[in-house]
């Protein structure tokens, strides 16, 4: 069956209905042999249904995408807020630390001033003690000399007395 006209001539010259049915069946068989995937070919209805399904799925995906975008935006806002809170807390801690550092510096300066005063007072007291020690050393030296002189004088007197007693008087 090379053409539709041949098919028509065979159908019109067929003897009975059974022969005609056979010719039609052979035509379908030849058509199926020539186009083996003809049964799988999509029709307009199939295409319309597929198109509607795809549109519905696209809308669902768009809806889900919008939800995800909203969640993402919400998360971004939340994270931005948390970052700002952390920055504020950091600034507060920084200012507290600066204040504490200044207080410590002031205390250190106060201690340094007290140390300087104490050092000056100690130097003054040490100098005074040195003077007092020198005076005491001088006094003890004078006392030693006085007692030494009295000791020598007593010894000299004792020796003279012994000599006067022991020496024959004549």
MDTraj code that builds the backbone (N, CA, C; nanometers):
import mdtraj as md
import numpy as np

residues = "UNK UNK UNK UNK UNK UNK UNK UNK UNK UNK UNK UNK UNK UNK UNK UNK UNK UNK UNK UNK UNK UNK UNK UNK UNK UNK UNK UNK UNK UNK UNK UNK UNK UNK UNK UNK UNK UNK UNK UNK UNK UNK UNK UNK UNK UNK UNK UNK UNK UNK UNK UNK UNK UNK UNK UNK UNK UNK UNK UNK UNK UNK UNK UNK UNK UNK UNK UNK UNK UNK UNK UNK UNK UNK UNK UNK UNK UNK UNK UNK UNK UNK UNK UNK UNK UNK UNK UNK UNK UNK UNK UNK UNK UNK UNK UNK UNK UNK UNK UNK UNK UNK UNK UNK UNK UNK UNK UNK UNK UNK UNK UNK UNK UNK UNK UNK UNK UNK UNK UNK UNK UNK UNK UNK UNK UNK UNK UNK UNK UNK UNK UNK UNK UNK UNK UNK UNK UNK UNK UNK UNK UNK UNK UNK UNK UNK UNK UNK UNK UNK UNK UNK UNK UNK UNK UNK UNK UNK UNK UNK UNK UNK UNK UNK UNK UNK UNK UNK UNK UNK".split()
xyz = np.array([
    [0.0831, -0.1173, 0.0000],
    [0.0000, 0.0000, 0.0000],
    [0.0873, 0.1231, 0.0000],
    [0.1045, 0.1753, -0.1163],
    [0.1940, 0.2878, -0.1286],
    [0.1202, 0.4194, -0.1180],
    [-0.0077, 0.4184, -0.1380],
    [-0.0771, 0.5460, -0.1274],
    [-0.2219, 0.5247, -0.0842],
    [-0.2834, 0.6353, -0.0557],
    [-0.4228, 0.6334, -0.0086],
    [-0.5154, 0.5963, -0.1254],
    [-0.4799, 0.6326, -0.2433],
    [-0.5638, 0.6020, -0.3597],
    [-0.5680, 0.4513, -0.3830],
    [-0.4534, 0.3848, -0.3649],
    [-0.4519, 0.2390, -0.3771],
    [-0.5437, 0.1769, -0.2737],
    [-0.5413, 0.2324, -0.1560],
    [-0.6271, 0.1807, -0.0488],
    [-0.7735, 0.1973, -0.0885],
    [-0.8076, 0.3112, -0.1424],
    [-0.9456, 0.3367, -0.1834],
    [-0.9886, 0.2398, -0.2942],
    [-0.9063, 0.2167, -0.3914],
    [-0.9397, 0.1263, -0.5010],
    [-0.9572, -0.0152, -0.4505],
    [-0.8745, -0.0568, -0.3615],
    [-0.8870, -0.1935, -0.3089],
    [-1.0148, -0.2079, -0.2293],
    [-1.0465, -0.1026, -0.1500],
    [-1.1715, -0.1100, -0.0713],
    [-1.2940, -0.1110, -0.1620],
    [-1.2901, -0.0342, -0.2661],
    [-1.4078, -0.0277, -0.3542],
    [-1.4209, -0.1541, -0.4386],
    [-1.3158, -0.2250, -0.4642],
    [-1.3234, -0.3463, -0.5450],
    [-1.3342, -0.4720, -0.4597],
    [-1.3364, -0.4543, -0.3287],
    [-1.3452, -0.5712, -0.2401],
    [-1.4801, -0.6372, -0.2564],
    [-1.4866, -0.7716, -0.2429],
    [-1.6076, -0.8475, -0.2691],
    [-1.7080, -0.8378, -0.1551],
    [-1.6593, -0.8444, -0.0350],
    [-1.7561, -0.8404, 0.0758],
    [-1.6961, -0.7593, 0.1920],
    [-1.7716, -0.7532, 0.2941],
    [-1.7311, -0.6749, 0.4130],
    [-1.6094, -0.7357, 0.4806],
    [-1.6001, -0.8626, 0.4764],
    [-1.4883, -0.9307, 0.5396],
    [-1.3577, -0.8949, 0.4677],
    [-1.3590, -0.8891, 0.3384],
    [-1.2407, -0.8532, 0.2611],
    [-1.2047, -0.7078, 0.2878],
    [-1.3073, -0.6220, 0.2953],
    [-1.2822, -0.4813, 0.3239],
    [-1.2181, -0.4643, 0.4625],
    [-1.2677, -0.5364, 0.5627],
    [-1.2137, -0.5299, 0.6975],
    [-1.0677, -0.5749, 0.6970],
    [-1.0410, -0.6778, 0.6141],
    [-0.9037, -0.7263, 0.6056],
    [-0.8144, -0.6181, 0.5446],
    [-0.8580, -0.5489, 0.4431],
    [-0.7805, -0.4428, 0.3776],
    [-0.7542, -0.3286, 0.4772],
    [-0.8560, -0.2930, 0.5542],
    [-0.8399, -0.1858, 0.6537],
    [-0.7383, -0.2295, 0.7610],
    [-0.7448, -0.3553, 0.8047],
    [-0.6519, -0.4064, 0.9056],
    [-0.5093, -0.4060, 0.8515],
    [-0.4924, -0.4457, 0.7244],
    [-0.3601, -0.4429, 0.6645],
    [-0.3074, -0.2998, 0.6544],
    [-0.3969, -0.2058, 0.6253],
    [-0.3569, -0.0646, 0.6166],
    [-0.3078, -0.0149, 0.7535],
    [-0.3813, -0.0535, 0.8582],
    [-0.3383, -0.0144, 0.9938],
    [-0.2048, -0.0782, 1.0301],
    [-0.1913, -0.2041, 0.9881],
    [-0.0655, -0.2746, 1.0174],
    [0.0510, -0.2065, 0.9459],
    [0.0307, -0.1678, 0.8221],
    [0.1350, -0.0993, 0.7458],
    [0.1659, 0.0365, 0.8083],
    [0.0620, 0.1029, 0.8565],
    [0.0800, 0.2336, 0.9211],
    [0.1614, 0.2190, 1.0507],
    [0.1279, 0.1159, 1.1273],
    [0.2018, 0.0903, 1.2509],
    [0.3460, 0.0507, 1.2217],
    [0.3682, -0.0241, 1.1116],
    [0.5042, -0.0639, 1.0761],
    [0.5852, 0.0578, 1.0329],
    [0.5209, 0.1481, 0.9617],
    [0.5905, 0.2663, 0.9147],
    [0.6178, 0.3652, 1.0302],
    [0.5236, 0.3789, 1.1199],
    [0.5342, 0.4680, 1.2364],
    [0.5154, 0.3857, 1.3635],
    [0.6237, 0.3207, 1.4125],
    [0.6068, 0.2299, 1.5256],
    [0.5693, 0.3025, 1.6563],
    [0.6010, 0.4283, 1.6663],
    [0.5740, 0.5013, 1.7908],
    [0.4473, 0.5858, 1.7798],
    [0.3676, 0.5558, 1.6863],
    [0.2455, 0.6323, 1.6632],
    [0.1505, 0.6242, 1.7827],
    [0.1501, 0.5114, 1.8489],
    [0.0612, 0.4965, 1.9645],
    [0.1093, 0.5818, 2.0816],
    [0.2389, 0.6161, 2.0784],
    [0.2949, 0.6964, 2.1861],
    [0.2913, 0.8449, 2.1549],
    [0.2460, 0.8828, 2.0400],
    [0.2398, 1.0222, 1.9996],
    [0.1338, 1.0940, 2.0816],
    [0.1739, 1.2136, 2.1304],
    [0.0835, 1.2893, 2.2160],
    [-0.0210, 1.3613, 2.1319],
    [-0.1393, 1.3645, 2.1900],
    [-0.2480, 1.4350, 2.1235],
    [-0.2589, 1.5744, 2.1830],
    [-0.3444, 1.6561, 2.1279],
    [-0.3645, 1.7909, 2.1798],
    [-0.4160, 1.7864, 2.3237],
    [-0.5019, 1.6916, 2.3487],
    [-0.5561, 1.6783, 2.4845],
    [-0.4445, 1.6427, 2.5813],
    [-0.3585, 1.5467, 2.5370],
    [-0.2451, 1.5098, 2.6225],
    [-0.1559, 1.6307, 2.6492],
    [-0.1296, 1.7068, 2.5428],
    [-0.0449, 1.8245, 2.5572],
    [-0.1091, 1.9290, 2.6477],
    [-0.2379, 1.9487, 2.6334],
    [-0.3081, 2.0461, 2.7183],
    [-0.3048, 2.0034, 2.8635],
    [-0.3308, 1.8737, 2.8865],
    [-0.3273, 1.8245, 3.0244],
    [-0.1873, 1.8393, 3.0835],
    [-0.0850, 1.8052, 3.0035],
    [0.0533, 1.8172, 3.0501],
    [0.0876, 1.9631, 3.0779],
    [0.0434, 2.0501, 2.9873],
    [0.0679, 2.1931, 3.0051],
    [0.0029, 2.2435, 3.1335],
    [-0.1210, 2.2025, 3.1600],
    [-0.1908, 2.2445, 3.2814],
    [-0.1195, 2.1920, 3.4068],
    [-0.0764, 2.0647, 3.3997],
    [-0.0026, 2.0079, 3.5122],
    [0.1278, 2.0846, 3.5369],
    [0.1993, 2.1143, 3.4264],
    [0.3241, 2.1882, 3.4399],
    [0.3005, 2.3288, 3.4956],
    [0.1959, 2.3939, 3.4495],
    [0.1631, 2.5277, 3.5009],
    [0.1325, 2.5199, 3.6502],
    [0.0568, 2.4170, 3.6881],
    [0.0232, 2.3990, 3.8292],
    [0.1511, 2.3748, 3.9109],
    [0.2389, 2.2877, 3.8597],
    [0.3644, 2.2615, 3.9300],
    [0.4520, 2.3872, 3.9374],
    [0.4563, 2.4640, 3.8289],
    [0.5334, 2.5888, 3.8277],
    [0.4798, 2.6838, 3.9339],
    [0.3471, 2.6933, 3.9436],
    [0.2868, 2.7798, 4.0451],
    [0.3206, 2.7314, 4.1857],
    [0.3188, 2.5985, 4.2034],
    [0.3563, 2.5448, 4.3352],
    [0.5019, 2.5776, 4.3673],
    [0.5877, 2.5617, 4.2672],
    [0.7288, 2.5931, 4.2874],
    [0.7455, 2.7417, 4.3164],
    [0.6721, 2.8265, 4.2452],
    [0.6789, 2.9708, 4.2706],
    [0.6327, 3.0029, 4.4127],
    [0.5235, 2.9365, 4.4539],
    [0.4734, 2.9588, 4.5895],
    [0.5772, 2.9165, 4.6925],
    [0.6345, 2.7979, 4.6715],
    [0.7381, 2.7506, 4.7635],
    [0.8599, 2.8428, 4.7607],
    [0.8948, 2.8913, 4.6414],
    [1.0075, 2.9835, 4.6283],
    [0.9793, 3.1118, 4.7056],
    [0.8582, 3.1624, 4.6953],
    [0.8211, 3.2833, 4.7684],
    [0.8266, 3.2591, 4.9188],
    [0.7824, 3.1405, 4.9604],
    [0.7890, 3.1068, 5.1034],
    [0.9347, 3.1043, 5.1490],
    [1.0192, 3.0391, 5.0670],
    [1.1614, 3.0304, 5.1016],
    [1.2235, 3.1697, 5.1043],
    [1.1872, 3.2535, 5.0066],
    [1.2388, 3.3908, 5.0048],
    [1.1934, 3.4672, 5.1284],
    [1.0672, 3.4478, 5.1655],
    [1.0165, 3.5143, 5.2862],
    [1.0917, 3.4654, 5.4094],
    [1.1116, 3.3333, 5.4179],
    [1.1863, 3.2782, 5.5310],
    [1.3302, 3.3302, 5.5308],
    [1.3891, 3.3367, 5.4123],
    [1.5250, 3.3870, 5.3996],
    [1.5327, 3.5333, 5.4432],
    [1.4350, 3.6114, 5.3991],
    [1.4304, 3.7521, 5.4380],
    [1.4110, 3.7656, 5.5882],
    [1.3233, 3.6834, 5.6424],
    [1.2986, 3.6825, 5.7867],
    [1.4269, 3.6456, 5.8626],
    [1.4937, 3.5428, 5.8140],
    [1.6187, 3.4988, 5.8771],
    [1.7242, 3.6089, 5.8663],
    [1.7303, 3.6719, 5.7509],
    [1.8265, 3.7803, 5.7314],
    [1.7996, 3.8950, 5.8282],
    [1.6727, 3.9310, 5.8442],
    [1.6377, 4.0372, 5.9388],
    [1.6724, 3.9972, 6.0816],
    [1.6424, 3.8714, 6.1172],
    [1.6726, 3.8235, 6.2512],
    [1.8244, 3.8261, 6.2763],
    [1.8999, 3.7783, 6.1763],
    [2.0452, 3.7773, 6.1906],
    [2.1015, 3.9192, 6.1977],
    [2.0456, 4.0093, 6.1192],
    [2.0887, 4.1489, 6.1236],
    [2.0630, 4.2072, 6.2618],
    [1.9465, 4.1773, 6.3158],
    [1.9106, 4.2255, 6.4498],
    [2.0072, 4.1671, 6.5540],
    [2.0339, 4.0365, 6.5436],
    [2.1270, 3.9724, 6.6376],
    [2.2670, 4.0310, 6.6245],
    [2.3103, 4.0576, 6.5015],
    [2.4418, 4.1182, 6.4797],
    [2.4471, 4.2556, 6.5447],
    [2.3411, 4.3337, 6.5282],
    [2.3372, 4.4656, 6.5900],
    [2.3392, 4.4553, 6.7419],
    [2.2683, 4.3551, 6.7956],
    [2.2706, 4.3353, 6.9408],
    [2.4118, 4.3002, 6.9873],
    [2.4773, 4.2113, 6.9126],
    [2.6144, 4.1723, 6.9484],
    [2.7064, 4.2933, 6.9400],
    [2.6887, 4.3747, 6.8364],
    [2.7707, 4.4961, 6.8235],
    [2.7459, 4.5908, 6.9405],
    [2.6184, 4.6066, 6.9773],
    [2.5863, 4.6946, 7.0898],
    [2.6473, 4.6404, 7.2186],
    [2.6347, 4.5098, 7.2394],
    [2.6933, 4.4491, 7.3591],
    [2.8451, 4.4646, 7.3583],
    [2.9054, 4.4470, 7.2415],
    [3.0502, 4.4624, 7.2285],
    [3.0914, 4.6056, 7.2617],
    [3.0161, 4.7021, 7.2107],
    [3.0465, 4.8420, 7.2395],
    [3.0318, 4.8705, 7.3887],
    [2.9289, 4.8129, 7.4494],
    [2.9084, 4.8322, 7.5933],
    [3.0250, 4.7725, 7.6705],
    [3.0635, 4.6501, 7.6317],
    [3.1771, 4.5854, 7.6989],
    [3.3035, 4.6676, 7.6775],
    [3.3209, 4.7168, 7.5553],
    [3.4375, 4.7991, 7.5246],
    [3.4416, 4.9239, 7.6114],
    [3.3259, 4.9930, 7.6204],
    [3.3224, 5.1145, 7.7011],
    [3.3434, 5.0818, 7.8490],
    [3.2848, 4.9692, 7.8947],
    [3.3069, 4.9275, 8.0342],
    [3.4546, 4.8989, 8.0588],
    [3.5173, 4.8300, 7.9632],
    [3.6601, 4.7994, 7.9766],
    [3.7440, 4.9267, 7.9763],
    [3.7087, 5.0219, 7.8894],
    [3.7819, 5.1482, 7.8862],
    [3.7684, 5.2196, 8.0198],
    [3.6465, 5.2189, 8.0747],
    [3.6237, 5.2830, 8.2038],
    [3.7052, 5.2145, 8.3131],
    [3.7029, 5.0813, 8.3125],
    [3.7804, 5.0069, 8.4119],
    [3.9301, 5.0329, 8.3964],
    [3.9773, 5.0383, 8.2723],
    [4.1188, 5.0655, 8.2469],
    [4.1553, 5.2037, 8.2997],
    [4.0689, 5.3017, 8.2765],
    [4.0962, 5.4362, 8.3266],
    [4.0964, 5.4383, 8.4787],
    [4.0060, 5.3617, 8.5396],
    [4.0035, 5.3546, 8.6858],
    [4.1317, 5.2911, 8.7380],
    [4.1739, 5.1831, 8.6718],
    [4.2977, 5.1164, 8.7136],
    [4.4165, 5.2107, 8.6960],
    [4.4191, 5.2838, 8.5854],
    [4.5282, 5.3793, 8.5636],
    [4.5295, 5.4863, 8.6725],
    [4.4093, 5.5345, 8.7069],
    [4.4015, 5.6346, 8.8132],
    [4.4506, 5.5768, 8.9454],
    [4.4116, 5.4536, 8.9742],
    [4.4577, 5.3885, 9.0964],
    [4.6091, 5.3690, 9.0942],
    [4.6621, 5.3303, 8.9784],
    [4.8070, 5.3124, 8.9655],
    [4.8782, 5.4453, 8.9904],
    [4.8256, 5.5530, 8.9356],
    [4.8859, 5.6842, 8.9564],
    [4.8787, 5.7236, 9.1038],
    [4.7668, 5.6920, 9.1662],
    [4.7509, 5.7203, 9.3083],
    [4.8542, 5.6419, 9.3903],
    [4.8694, 5.5131, 9.3563],
    [4.9673, 5.4294, 9.4260],
    [5.1079, 5.4823, 9.4017],
    [5.1357, 5.5247, 9.2773],
    [5.2682, 5.5811, 9.2473],
    [5.2939, 5.7055, 9.3318],
    [5.1908, 5.7909, 9.3428],
    [5.2071, 5.9120, 9.4234],
    [5.2314, 5.8751, 9.5697],
    [5.1541, 5.7770, 9.6179],
    [5.1730, 5.7328, 9.7562],
    [5.3129, 5.6736, 9.7753],
    [5.3584, 5.5957, 9.6760],
    [5.4931, 5.5390, 9.6842],
    [5.5988, 5.6489, 9.6858],
    [5.5787, 5.7515, 9.6052],
    [5.6745, 5.8626, 9.6032],
    [5.6760, 5.9332, 9.7380],
    [5.5562, 5.9565, 9.7928],
    [5.5497, 6.0205, 9.9248],
    [5.6174, 5.9324, 10.0297],
    [5.5879, 5.8026, 10.0239],
    [5.6476, 5.7103, 10.1200],
    [5.7987, 5.7069, 10.1024],
    [5.8441, 5.7057, 9.9799],
    [5.9880, 5.7052, 9.9537],
    [6.0535, 5.8306, 10.0100],
    [5.9917, 5.9468, 9.9870],
    [6.0476, 6.0707, 10.0396],
    [6.0478, 6.0695, 10.1924],
    [5.9386, 6.0208, 10.2511],
    [5.9307, 6.0138, 10.3963],
    [6.0386, 5.9202, 10.4514],
    [6.0553, 5.8039, 10.3838],
    [6.1571, 5.7091, 10.4280],
    [6.2976, 5.7669, 10.4144],
    [6.3228, 5.8362, 10.3048],
    [6.4539, 5.8992, 10.2859],
    [6.4795, 6.0000, 10.3974],
    [6.3762, 6.0783, 10.4290],
    [6.3896, 6.1780, 10.5352],
    [6.4161, 6.1092, 10.6694],
    [6.3402, 6.0017, 10.6967],
    [6.3584, 5.9293, 10.8226],
    [6.4966, 5.8638, 10.8285],
    [6.5418, 5.8094, 10.7150],
    [6.6745, 5.7468, 10.7120],
    [6.7827, 5.8509, 10.7388],
    [6.7691, 5.9681, 10.6766],
    [6.8669, 6.0748, 10.6997],
    [6.8644, 6.1187, 10.8463],
    [6.7438, 6.1269, 10.9031],
    [6.7328, 6.1643, 11.0432],
    [6.7970, 6.0571, 11.1318],
    [6.7726, 5.9296, 11.0992],
    [6.8333, 5.8208, 11.1760],
    [6.9852, 5.8229, 11.1635],
    [7.0353, 5.8530, 11.0450],
    [7.1807, 5.8636, 11.0270],
    [7.2374, 5.9728, 11.1181],
    [7.1687, 6.0850, 11.1191],
    [7.2138, 6.1945, 11.2064],
    [7.2095, 6.1527, 11.3517],
    [7.0964, 6.0855, 11.3903],
    [7.0841, 6.0403, 11.5298],
    [7.1934, 5.9385, 11.5642],
    [7.2232, 5.8483, 11.4703],
    [7.3271, 5.7475, 11.4939],
    [7.4629, 5.8157, 11.5086],
    [7.4894, 5.9164, 11.4247],
    [7.6166, 5.9880, 11.4343],
    [7.6291, 6.0579, 11.5703],
    [7.5177, 6.1189, 11.6118],
    [7.5198, 6.1858, 11.7429],
    [7.5450, 6.0832, 11.8531],
    [7.4756, 5.9674, 11.8451],
    [7.4932, 5.8625, 11.9463],
    [7.6362, 5.8094, 11.9451],
    [7.6903, 5.7905, 11.8231],
    [7.8288, 5.7427, 11.8135],
    [7.9227, 5.8450, 11.8769],
    [7.8995, 5.9727, 11.8503],
    [7.9838, 6.0779, 11.9074],
    [7.9707, 6.0788, 12.0594],
    [7.8482, 6.0643, 12.1099],
    [7.8272, 6.0617, 12.2548],
    [7.8965, 5.9415, 12.3174],
    [7.8789, 5.8239, 12.2516],
    [7.9426, 5.7051, 12.3089],
    [8.0945, 5.7172, 12.3018],
    [8.1436, 5.7804, 12.1962],
    [8.2878, 5.8012, 12.1842],
    [8.3373, 5.8916, 12.2982],
    [8.2613, 5.9957, 12.3238],
    [8.2979, 6.0869, 12.4339],
    [8.2912, 6.0134, 12.5677],
    [8.1881, 5.9312, 12.5841],
    [8.1756, 5.8560, 12.7093],
    [8.2923, 5.7583, 12.7233],
    [8.3323, 5.6956, 12.6166],
    [8.4464, 5.6021, 12.6195],
    [8.5738, 5.6767, 12.6587],
    [8.5879, 5.7902, 12.5968],
    [8.7084, 5.8677, 12.6285],
    [8.7087, 5.9090, 12.7764],
    [8.5933, 5.9528, 12.8250],
    [8.5830, 5.9928, 12.9649],
    [8.6143, 5.8747, 13.0555],
    [8.5538, 5.7623, 13.0291],
    [8.5759, 5.6439, 13.1142],
    [8.7191, 5.5911, 13.0985],
    [8.7700, 5.6000, 12.9781],
    [8.9087, 5.5571, 12.9578],
    [9.0038, 5.6456, 13.0390],
    [8.9807, 5.7772, 13.0341],
    [9.0654, 5.8696, 13.1111],
    [9.0557, 5.8405, 13.2595],
    [8.9353, 5.8159, 13.3107],
    [8.9180, 5.7843, 13.4523],
    [8.9879, 5.6518, 13.4858],
    [8.9795, 5.5542, 13.3923],
    [9.0446, 5.4256, 13.4158],
    [9.1957, 5.4432, 13.4225],
    [9.2515, 5.5204, 13.3270],
    [9.3969, 5.5435, 13.3262],
    [9.4405, 5.6198, 13.4516],
    [9.3606, 5.7150, 13.4884],
    [9.3947, 5.7946, 13.6068],
    [9.3915, 5.7072, 13.7329],
    [9.2913, 5.6184, 13.7384],
    [9.2818, 5.5275, 13.8528],
    [9.4001, 5.4319, 13.8524],
    [9.4374, 5.3799, 13.7409],
    [9.5519, 5.2884, 13.7334],
    [9.6813, 5.3610, 13.7729],
    [9.6981, 5.4799, 13.7224],
    [9.8178, 5.5570, 13.7558],
    [9.8243, 5.5830, 13.9058],
    [9.7098, 5.6149, 13.9657],
    [9.7044, 5.6409, 14.1100],
    [9.7355, 5.5133, 14.1858],
    [9.6830, 5.4008, 14.1360],
    [9.7085, 5.2738, 14.2058],
    [9.8567, 5.2372, 14.1962],
    [9.9181, 5.2575, 14.0838],
    [10.0596, 5.2270, 14.0670],
    [10.1433, 5.3188, 14.1580],
    [10.1086, 5.4452, 14.1640],
    [10.1810, 5.5385, 14.2517],
    [10.1656, 5.4989, 14.3983],
    [10.0497, 5.4590, 14.4355],
    [10.0253, 5.4167, 14.5737],
    [10.1067, 5.2918, 14.6050],
    [10.1110, 5.1984, 14.5139],
    [10.1903, 5.0770, 14.5335],
    [10.3389, 5.1115, 14.5442],
    [10.3811, 5.1955, 14.4554],
    [10.5213, 5.2350, 14.4591],
    [10.5525, 5.3089, 14.5902],
    [10.4700, 5.3895, 14.6370],
    [10.4938, 5.4640, 14.7615],
    [10.4946, 5.3700, 14.8797],
    [10.4142, 5.2694, 14.8788],
    [10.4105, 5.1729, 14.9883],
    [10.5275, 5.0748, 14.9765],
    [10.5587, 5.0393, 14.8604],
    [10.6622, 4.9398, 14.8449],
    [10.8041, 5.0041, 14.8441],
    [10.8179, 5.1150, 14.8109],
    [10.9477, 5.1816, 14.8050],
    [10.9941, 5.2178, 14.9427],
    [11.1168, 5.1834, 14.9752],
    [11.1604, 5.2122, 15.1113],
    [11.1809, 5.3622, 15.1280],
    [11.1413, 5.4055, 15.2363],
    [11.1532, 5.5467, 15.2649],
    [11.2755, 5.5668, 15.3543],
    [11.3361, 5.6219, 15.3325],
    [11.4591, 5.6294, 15.3909],
    [11.5046, 5.6907, 15.5002],
])
top = md.Topology()
chain = top.add_chain()
for i, resn in enumerate(residues, 1):
    res = top.add_residue(resn, chain, resSeq=i)
    for name in ("N", "CA", "C"):
        top.add_atom(name, md.element.get_by_symbol(name[0]), res)
traj = md.Trajectory(xyz[None], top)
